[in-house]
Every structure is written in structure tokens, then in C-alpha cells.
Amino acid sequence: MFFDTHAHLDDRAFDEDRDKLIMSFRDVGVTRVLNASSDMESSLETAKLCKKYDFIYGAVGIHPEAADRFEDGDLESLAGLTKEKNIVAIGETGLDYYYDDIPKDVQKKVFKAQAALAYELRLPLIVHDREAHRDCFDILKEFPGIRSVYHCFSGSVEYALELIKLGFYMSFGGAVTFKNARHAPEVIARIPKERIMLETDCPYMAPVPFRGKRNHPGYIPHIAAKVAEIWGVTPERVGEITTANAKEFFNIQ
């Protein structure tokens, strides 16, 4: 029983075989998927997927790379979408300083607005943090008790432990299977098991042996196998633990 806590099944990479692919996930033990949004259009598409499939859950939000397209009224629209079937979180949102095409002050304004919305609605927040550790951390500290997960966590053990103190979670994807994976395996070994979730971030970051190909939730067992190796347990046990963590985090019965 596996839960992919961060997918982008609305991406155009799935346009030709989306429905067929979605129906195949259970064949490899993937019983739940959370679809994360990146802008208003994808938030609407996420809501449609959640209505169509009982085992797909959704997060609605604005990715930092779309922060410059954030308009008056978008926050109200996101709040409205949280009332739709199986919408359980805000995101993905956050900060991405890898490229400099979106001004940092614009990113921070949009991230803070969505963090405030999640805090107000008492919903979990899915955080994208790329080379922006301190600014992400400082913004989230303004909302004591907010439930947050850092998806595709790539920070150090020291940073992970800081986040753990605030009650945050971390999710890990295909990158943990790469030969050059550095921080992630150490973080997985060091932080409490009850704060870890699995994800694909599909269609990106496919795990070994599918690296470079289109990723999808059916590859979660390969990520679980790597975590199992680090923990010294079976992949099935990893599935049990991380699925329980995800259900608790997203308040899924």
C-alpha cells in the first residue's frame, strides 16, 4: 500500500494516456495519489481529477515560477476550490531562487499569502524550496503551528532537524535512487520515520532504473525500495509507515 504524495497528473505529458495510466497504479500497490497544482489552471484541473477518481486527492496553489501571474482574486478562487471533493491542501507553493526570472519579493509575497490562507483554513501546506532555505523558513515561522511538508527535500540533516522542531514533514522522490544523491539518504536515516512521506513529482525525476523517462506514480515502489534499504526494513513496511504519515498529515480517513 503506497501513497504518492506529490504528482502532477494534469501535466500535458499525460494527455495521451492519462486515464489508462491512472487505472494501472493499483496494480503495483499505489492506492492513493495527491495531485499538486502549479497555477490557477492546474488547480482547476486538479479539482476535476479529484472529482473523477476517489483515490486521487488534490492541493491547489501557485508555484513560485508562476508567482508573476498571481492576480487579485486568485486567493479567493483557491479558497473556493478547497471546498471541492478531495481537495486537502494548499500547494505547491514556496520559493525558487535557482533561476532569477521571477523577482524574489514577488515570490515571497505570493508564498506568504498562500501560507496565510492555509493557516486560516487549517489546511496543510506543500512547500517548494529550491535554494531558498532561510527565506522559506522565516516566512513559515510567522504562522506558528502551520502544517507543512517540504516536497522533494534536498536540504541538509541540520536543516531537516530545524524543520522537525516546527512539526514539519519531508517527502522524498526519485532523486534518492540516484548514484550522486547526497543529503537525502542521510536525512532519511536521521529524522523520525513518522515525518517522512514518498512522492514522484511526476512527470519529472523518475527513479533508477527509469531515470530520464516520464515519471508516474507507478514507480513509487522503486523509491520505497531505496528507503527500505536505508531503514533496514521491507518496502512493504516503508509503504505502511509513509502511507500512515500521509493520511495523518492530510487528514485523510
C-alpha positions as a Markdown table, in Angstrom:
| # | Residue | x | y | z |
|---|---|---|---|---|
| 1 | Met | 0.0 | 0.0 | 0.0 |
| 2 | Phe | 1.7 | 3.2 | -1.2 |
| 3 | Phe | 0.7 | 6.8 | -1.3 |
| 4 | Asp | 2.3 | 9.1 | -3.9 |
| 5 | Thr | 2.0 | 12.5 | -2.0 |
| 6 | His | 3.1 | 14.7 | -4.9 |
| 7 | Ala | 2.2 | 14.2 | -8.5 |
| 8 | His | 1.3 | 16.4 | -11.5 |
| 9 | Leu | -1.1 | 14.1 | -13.4 |
| 10 | Asp | -2.7 | 17.2 | -15.0 |
| 11 | Asp | 0.6 | 17.8 | -16.9 |
| 12 | Arg | 0.5 | 17.6 | -20.7 |
| 13 | Ala | 2.9 | 14.7 | -20.6 |
| 14 | Phe | -0.1 | 12.5 | -19.6 |
| 15 | Asp | -2.6 | 13.8 | -22.2 |
| 16 | Glu | -2.4 | 10.7 | -24.4 |
| 17 | Asp | -2.9 | 8.0 | -21.8 |
| 18 | Arg | -3.9 | 9.7 | -18.5 |
| 19 | Asp | -7.0 | 7.7 | -17.7 |
| 20 | Lys | -5.4 | 4.3 | -18.6 |
| 21 | Leu | -2.3 | 5.1 | -16.6 |
| 22 | Ile | -4.2 | 6.2 | -13.6 |
| 23 | Met | -6.2 | 3.0 | -13.5 |
| 24 | Ser | -3.0 | 1.0 | -13.6 |
| 25 | Phe | -1.5 | 2.4 | -10.3 |
| 26 | Arg | -3.3 | 0.0 | -8.1 |
| 27 | Asp | -1.7 | -3.0 | -9.9 |
| 28 | Val | 1.6 | -2.1 | -8.2 |
| 29 | Gly | 0.1 | -1.2 | -4.8 |
| 30 | Val | -0.3 | 2.5 | -5.2 |
| 31 | Thr | -3.7 | 3.1 | -3.6 |
| 32 | Arg | -3.6 | 6.9 | -3.2 |
| 33 | Val | -2.2 | 9.9 | -5.1 |
| 34 | Leu | -2.1 | 13.5 | -4.3 |
| 35 | Asn | -2.0 | 15.9 | -7.3 |
| 36 | Ala | -0.2 | 19.1 | -6.6 |
| 37 | Ser | -1.1 | 22.2 | -8.6 |
| 38 | Ser | 1.2 | 24.9 | -10.1 |
| 39 | Asp | -1.1 | 27.7 | -11.1 |
| 40 | Met | -4.8 | 28.5 | -11.3 |
| 41 | Glu | -5.4 | 26.5 | -14.5 |
| 42 | Ser | -3.8 | 23.4 | -13.0 |
| 43 | Ser | -5.7 | 23.9 | -9.7 |
| 44 | Leu | -8.9 | 23.7 | -11.7 |
| 45 | Glu | -7.7 | 20.6 | -13.5 |
| 46 | Thr | -6.7 | 19.0 | -10.2 |
| 47 | Ala | -10.2 | 19.6 | -8.9 |
| 48 | Lys | -11.5 | 17.8 | -11.9 |
| 49 | Leu | -9.2 | 14.8 | -11.3 |
| 50 | Cys | -10.4 | 14.6 | -7.7 |
| 51 | Lys | -14.0 | 14.5 | -8.7 |
| 52 | Lys | -13.4 | 11.8 | -11.3 |
| 53 | Tyr | -11.2 | 9.4 | -9.1 |
| 54 | Asp | -12.0 | 8.6 | -5.5 |
| 55 | Phe | -8.3 | 7.7 | -4.8 |
| 56 | Ile | -6.9 | 11.0 | -6.1 |
| 57 | Tyr | -6.6 | 13.9 | -3.7 |
| 58 | Gly | -5.5 | 17.4 | -4.5 |
| 59 | Ala | -3.7 | 20.5 | -3.4 |
| 60 | Val | -4.5 | 23.9 | -5.1 |
| 61 | Gly | -1.9 | 26.7 | -5.3 |
| 62 | Ile | 0.5 | 28.8 | -7.2 |
| 63 | His | 4.1 | 27.6 | -7.8 |
| 64 | Pro | 6.8 | 30.2 | -7.4 |
| 65 | Glu | 7.6 | 30.0 | -11.1 |
| 66 | Ala | 4.0 | 31.2 | -11.7 |
| 67 | Ala | 4.1 | 33.9 | -9.0 |
| 68 | Asp | 4.3 | 36.7 | -11.5 |
| 69 | Arg | 0.9 | 35.6 | -12.9 |
| 70 | Phe | -0.8 | 35.9 | -9.5 |
| 71 | Glu | -3.8 | 38.2 | -9.7 |
| 72 | Asp | -6.3 | 39.8 | -7.4 |
| 73 | Gly | -9.0 | 37.3 | -6.7 |
| 74 | Asp | -6.8 | 34.2 | -7.1 |
| 75 | Leu | -6.6 | 33.7 | -3.4 |
| 76 | Glu | -10.4 | 33.8 | -3.1 |
| 77 | Ser | -10.6 | 31.3 | -6.0 |
| 78 | Leu | -8.2 | 29.0 | -4.3 |
| 79 | Ala | -10.2 | 29.2 | -1.1 |
| 80 | Gly | -13.3 | 28.3 | -3.0 |
| 81 | Leu | -11.6 | 25.2 | -4.6 |
| 82 | Thr | -10.7 | 23.9 | -1.2 |
| 83 | Lys | -14.4 | 23.1 | -0.7 |
| 84 | Glu | -14.3 | 20.7 | -3.7 |
| 85 | Lys | -14.2 | 16.9 | -3.3 |
| 86 | Asn | -10.9 | 15.5 | -2.1 |
| 87 | Ile | -9.0 | 18.9 | -2.0 |
| 88 | Val | -7.0 | 18.6 | 1.1 |
| 89 | Ala | -4.1 | 21.1 | 1.0 |
| 90 | Ile | -2.7 | 24.3 | -0.4 |
| 91 | Gly | 0.2 | 24.0 | -2.8 |
| 92 | Glu | 2.5 | 23.6 | -4.2 |
| 93 | Thr | 3.9 | 27.0 | -3.3 |
| 94 | Gly | 7.1 | 28.3 | -1.9 |
| 95 | Leu | 10.3 | 29.9 | -3.2 |
| 96 | Asp | 12.7 | 29.0 | -6.1 |
| 97 | Tyr | 15.9 | 31.0 | -6.3 |
| 98 | Tyr | 17.6 | 28.7 | -8.8 |
| 99 | Tyr | 16.6 | 31.0 | -11.6 |
| 100 | Asp | 16.3 | 34.7 | -11.3 |
| 101 | Asp | 13.4 | 35.4 | -13.8 |
| 102 | Ile | 10.8 | 35.8 | -11.0 |
| 103 | Pro | 11.8 | 38.6 | -8.5 |
| 104 | Lys | 12.3 | 37.3 | -5.0 |
| 105 | Asp | 10.0 | 39.9 | -3.5 |
| 106 | Val | 7.2 | 38.7 | -5.8 |
| 107 | Gln | 7.7 | 35.1 | -4.9 |
| 108 | Lys | 7.8 | 35.9 | -1.2 |
| 109 | Lys | 4.6 | 37.9 | -1.4 |
| 110 | Val | 2.7 | 35.1 | -3.2 |
| 111 | Phe | 4.1 | 32.4 | -0.9 |
| 112 | Lys | 3.2 | 34.3 | 2.2 |
| 113 | Ala | -0.3 | 34.9 | 1.0 |
| 114 | Gln | -0.9 | 31.2 | 0.4 |
| 115 | Ala | 0.7 | 30.3 | 3.7 |
| 116 | Ala | -1.7 | 32.7 | 5.4 |
| 117 | Leu | -4.6 | 31.0 | 3.5 |
| 118 | Ala | -3.6 | 27.5 | 4.6 |
| 119 | Tyr | -3.2 | 28.8 | 8.2 |
| 120 | Glu | -6.6 | 30.4 | 8.1 |
| 121 | Leu | -8.3 | 27.3 | 6.6 |
| 122 | Arg | -6.3 | 24.9 | 8.8 |
| 123 | Leu | -5.1 | 23.1 | 5.8 |
| 124 | Pro | -1.7 | 21.5 | 5.2 |
| 125 | Leu | 0.8 | 23.5 | 3.0 |
| 126 | Ile | 3.0 | 21.8 | 0.4 |
| 127 | Val | 6.3 | 23.8 | 0.2 |
| 128 | His | 8.7 | 24.1 | -2.8 |
| 129 | Asp | 12.1 | 25.2 | -1.5 |
| 130 | Arg | 14.9 | 25.5 | -4.0 |
| 131 | Glu | 18.0 | 27.3 | -2.8 |
| 132 | Ala | 15.8 | 29.5 | -0.6 |
| 133 | His | 16.0 | 27.7 | 2.7 |
| 134 | Arg | 16.3 | 30.7 | 5.1 |
| 135 | Asp | 13.6 | 32.8 | 3.4 |
| 136 | Cys | 11.1 | 29.8 | 3.4 |
| 137 | Phe | 11.9 | 29.1 | 7.0 |
| 138 | Asp | 11.5 | 32.7 | 8.1 |
| 139 | Ile | 8.1 | 33.0 | 6.3 |
| 140 | Leu | 6.7 | 29.8 | 7.8 |
| 141 | Lys | 7.8 | 30.8 | 11.3 |
| 142 | Glu | 5.3 | 33.7 | 11.0 |
| 143 | Phe | 2.5 | 31.0 | 11.2 |
| 144 | Pro | 3.0 | 29.0 | 14.4 |
| 145 | Gly | 1.5 | 25.6 | 14.2 |
| 146 | Ile | 1.1 | 25.5 | 10.4 |
| 147 | Arg | 1.3 | 22.0 | 9.0 |
| 148 | Ser | 3.9 | 22.0 | 6.2 |
| 149 | Val | 5.7 | 19.4 | 4.1 |
| 150 | Tyr | 8.8 | 20.2 | 2.2 |
| 151 | His | 8.4 | 18.2 | -1.0 |
| 152 | Cys | 11.5 | 16.8 | -2.8 |
| 153 | Phe | 13.5 | 17.7 | 0.3 |
| 154 | Ser | 17.1 | 18.5 | -0.7 |
| 155 | Gly | 18.5 | 20.2 | 2.4 |
| 156 | Ser | 21.0 | 19.1 | 5.0 |
| 157 | Val | 20.4 | 17.0 | 8.1 |
| 158 | Glu | 20.8 | 20.1 | 10.2 |
| 159 | Tyr | 18.2 | 22.0 | 8.3 |
| 160 | Ala | 15.8 | 19.0 | 8.4 |
| 161 | Leu | 16.1 | 18.9 | 12.2 |
| 162 | Glu | 15.2 | 22.6 | 12.4 |
| 163 | Leu | 12.1 | 21.9 | 10.4 |
| 164 | Ile | 11.3 | 18.8 | 12.5 |
| 165 | Lys | 11.3 | 21.1 | 15.6 |
| 166 | Leu | 8.5 | 23.1 | 14.0 |
| 167 | Gly | 6.5 | 20.0 | 13.4 |
| 168 | Phe | 7.1 | 19.8 | 9.6 |
| 169 | Tyr | 7.3 | 16.8 | 7.3 |
| 170 | Met | 9.6 | 16.0 | 4.4 |
| 171 | Ser | 8.8 | 14.0 | 1.3 |
| 172 | Phe | 11.3 | 12.2 | -0.9 |
| 173 | Gly | 11.2 | 11.1 | -4.6 |
| 174 | Gly | 13.2 | 9.5 | -7.3 |
| 175 | Ala | 16.4 | 11.6 | -6.6 |
| 176 | Val | 17.1 | 9.3 | -3.6 |
| 177 | Thr | 17.8 | 6.5 | -6.0 |
| 178 | Phe | 20.5 | 8.4 | -8.0 |
| 179 | Lys | 24.1 | 7.5 | -7.5 |
| 180 | Asn | 25.0 | 11.1 | -6.7 |
| 181 | Ala | 22.3 | 11.5 | -4.1 |
| 182 | Arg | 24.0 | 13.3 | -1.1 |
| 183 | His | 21.8 | 14.8 | 1.6 |
| 184 | Ala | 18.6 | 12.8 | 1.1 |
| 185 | Pro | 19.8 | 9.3 | 2.2 |
| 186 | Glu | 21.4 | 10.8 | 5.3 |
| 187 | Val | 18.3 | 12.8 | 6.2 |
| 188 | Ile | 16.1 | 9.7 | 5.7 |
| 189 | Ala | 18.3 | 7.8 | 8.1 |
| 190 | Arg | 18.4 | 10.5 | 10.7 |
| 191 | Ile | 15.0 | 12.1 | 11.1 |
| 192 | Pro | 12.0 | 10.4 | 12.7 |
| 193 | Lys | 10.3 | 7.9 | 10.4 |
| 194 | Glu | 6.9 | 9.4 | 11.3 |
| 195 | Arg | 7.9 | 12.6 | 9.5 |
| 196 | Ile | 8.7 | 11.1 | 6.1 |
| 197 | Met | 6.5 | 10.7 | 3.0 |
| 198 | Leu | 7.0 | 9.4 | -0.5 |
| 199 | Glu | 6.4 | 11.2 | -3.8 |
| 200 | Thr | 7.2 | 11.0 | -7.5 |
| 201 | Asp | 6.9 | 14.7 | -8.5 |
| 202 | Cys | 5.9 | 13.2 | -11.9 |
| 203 | Pro | 6.4 | 13.6 | -14.8 |
| 204 | Tyr | 9.8 | 14.7 | -13.6 |
| 205 | Met | 12.6 | 13.0 | -11.6 |
| 206 | Ala | 11.9 | 9.3 | -12.5 |
| 207 | Pro | 13.8 | 6.9 | -10.2 |
| 208 | Val | 16.5 | 4.5 | -11.3 |
| 209 | Pro | 16.1 | 2.4 | -13.5 |
| 210 | Phe | 13.8 | 4.8 | -15.3 |
| 211 | Arg | 15.8 | 7.9 | -14.9 |
| 212 | Gly | 15.4 | 10.2 | -17.9 |
| 213 | Lys | 12.0 | 8.8 | -18.8 |
| 214 | Arg | 8.5 | 10.1 | -18.0 |
| 215 | Asn | 7.8 | 9.5 | -14.3 |
| 216 | His | 4.5 | 8.4 | -12.8 |
| 217 | Pro | 3.0 | 7.1 | -9.5 |
| 218 | Gly | 3.5 | 3.5 | -10.6 |
| 219 | Tyr | 7.2 | 4.0 | -9.8 |
| 220 | Ile | 6.7 | 4.7 | -6.1 |
| 221 | Pro | 7.7 | 1.1 | -5.2 |
| 222 | His | 11.2 | 1.8 | -6.6 |
| 223 | Ile | 11.5 | 4.8 | -4.3 |
| 224 | Ala | 10.2 | 2.8 | -1.4 |
| 225 | Ala | 12.8 | 0.1 | -2.0 |
| 226 | Lys | 15.6 | 2.6 | -1.6 |
| 227 | Val | 14.1 | 4.0 | 1.6 |
| 228 | Ala | 13.7 | 0.4 | 2.8 |
| 229 | Glu | 17.4 | -0.2 | 2.2 |
| 230 | Ile | 18.3 | 2.8 | 4.3 |
| 231 | Trp | 15.9 | 1.9 | 7.1 |
| 232 | Gly | 16.7 | -1.8 | 7.0 |
| 233 | Val | 13.1 | -2.9 | 6.6 |
| 234 | Thr | 10.9 | -4.2 | 3.8 |
| 235 | Pro | 9.5 | -2.0 | 1.1 |
| 236 | Glu | 6.0 | -3.0 | 2.3 |
| 237 | Arg | 6.8 | -1.7 | 5.7 |
| 238 | Val | 8.0 | 1.6 | 4.2 |
| 239 | Gly | 4.7 | 1.7 | 2.4 |
| 240 | Glu | 2.8 | 1.2 | 5.6 |
| 241 | Ile | 4.7 | 3.8 | 7.5 |
| 242 | Thr | 4.7 | 6.5 | 4.9 |
| 243 | Thr | 1.1 | 6.0 | 3.9 |
| 244 | Ala | 0.0 | 6.3 | 7.6 |
| 245 | Asn | 2.1 | 9.5 | 7.8 |
| 246 | Ala | 0.5 | 10.9 | 4.7 |
| 247 | Lys | -3.1 | 10.1 | 5.8 |
| 248 | Glu | -2.4 | 11.8 | 9.2 |
| 249 | Phe | -0.8 | 14.8 | 7.6 |
| 250 | Phe | -3.5 | 15.4 | 5.0 |
| 251 | Asn | -6.3 | 14.4 | 7.5 |
| 252 | Ile | -7.5 | 11.5 | 5.2 |
| 253 | Gln | -9.6 | 8.9 | 7.0 |
